Amino acid sequence: MSYSETSPSVKAYSALPTLKSSFQLRLSLTLLALLLAFSLGCSKAKLEHHEYMYVSAAETHLRDRVATLYGKVGSVVNGERVEVLEKQRRFLRVRTDKGQEGWIEERSLVSQEVYDGFQQLAKDSSGIPIQAHGTTRAELNMHLTPARDGEHLYQLKEGEKLEILKRTTTDKNAKKTPPPTPAKPAAKPDKPSGTETESQARKTSEKPASTKTTAYESSTAAPSTAEPPPPPPPVMEDWYLVRDPAGRVGWVLLRMVDLDVPLDVAQYAEGQRITGYFVLNTVEETQDDQTKQVPQYLVLLNEPKDGLTWDYNQIRVFTRNRAKHRYETAYRERNMQGYLPVSVGHQNFDKEGDLPTFTIRKMNDSGQIVSTTYKLNGPIVRRVPTPEEEAAEKAKHDADLAARQQAAAERRQKAGSAPKQSSSHKKKHHKKQTTG
């Protein structure tokens, strides 16, 4: 065999680099295909995910682009839902339920979590009886919590009618939850003590010359025993939980709502703050040959200041004097710590018939909040005993009745056991009386 011929082993060895490069090519293509499929899948999932937000501004426009000069391509109103399509700095590109698309500032929107919080608040408040009706003094935000920095979504117009559900008080200057701060960079190692930086040297040169205290001054100087002044008391403000005509529920400042108390009743407030009022029933009144139904009221009053832990400290029942055509106080109870909600209704009292009732919640001497019910019969208000009190009263009545019956039986038994006088003795006694 000549040396010019190539052996099979040599040919196989020379083919290895070609096979290796071909394998690498196929592996690269496979990895590229997998990466492309993964990216397509991710982009598809991103497109299928819908993020919704809600407009918290009263009304705002949608922009065609994020720029100083822009065109208006649509508008959204308070409470409207939009779908987020794209984010760019402090702007979001959104799509409304009507199909309009445009850019809007992020500060004009709130998240889905805030919207869900308002929905839950409305659900939790659905069973609370209405404590009063009121009117807004100006445009207001409905807050998710009774705090100035609380999340807000819905807006109320000036003069809008509201239903009052609850009252609470909070600290006006309560500290906000601080945002998370980024981690501080690692501190640089200190320089050797023998060296001094230029800034340190400048500060040392700028320091004033130290003044020495004489022995007399040090002996006469009084020790510092003054304690730091106490922190100022918190500034409290009251809030109402309200429901608007659309059924939306939220917290608003109490001082921004005027209660719609009739003037004929409000004039008897005597400088107190009316925190709730209720119609107990109506009576028929004739004046100037006209007959009409006039309501009779239960009114809750409190001291005219914010920050009180109780909702009212007195109640008054106003009944109508139909002869003099005016309201008069039928019942008044003071010096209590009462809490909302108060409920009104009707109850059948057998001989008295169906009467209007109201139930208040107040703190007793033991520090417990108890419910007390009253009934209105004409101009007279009386407390309705509880089932436990009725049972105790019935047991006492039964015990007294049994004691009386026992005493009567003992008297009869004692009278029956006495010896009877004979008939002859009776005749002699009668004859003696007649002759005498």
Secondary structure, 3 states (H helix, E strand, C coil): CCCCCCCHHHHHHHHHHHHHHHHHHHHHHHHHHHHHHHHHHHHHHHHHCCEEEEECCCEEEEECCCCCCCCEEEEEECCCEEEEEEEECCEEEEEECCCCEEEEEHHHEECHHHHHHHHHHHHHCCCCCCCEEEEECCCEEEECCCCCCCCEEEEECCCCEEEEEEEEEEECCCCCCCCCCCCCCCCCCCCCCCCCCHHHHHHHHHCCCCCCCCHHHHHHCCCCCCCCCCCCCCCEEEEEEEECCCCCEEEEEHHHEEECCCHHHHCCCCCCEEEEEEEEEEEEEEECCEEEEEEEEEEEEECCCCCCCCCECEEEEEEEECCCCEEEEEEEECCCCEEEEEEEEEEECHHHCEEEEEEEEEECCCCCEEEEEEEEECCEEEEECCHHHHHHHHHHHHHHHHHHHHHHHHHHHHHHHCCCCCHHHHHHHHHHHHHC
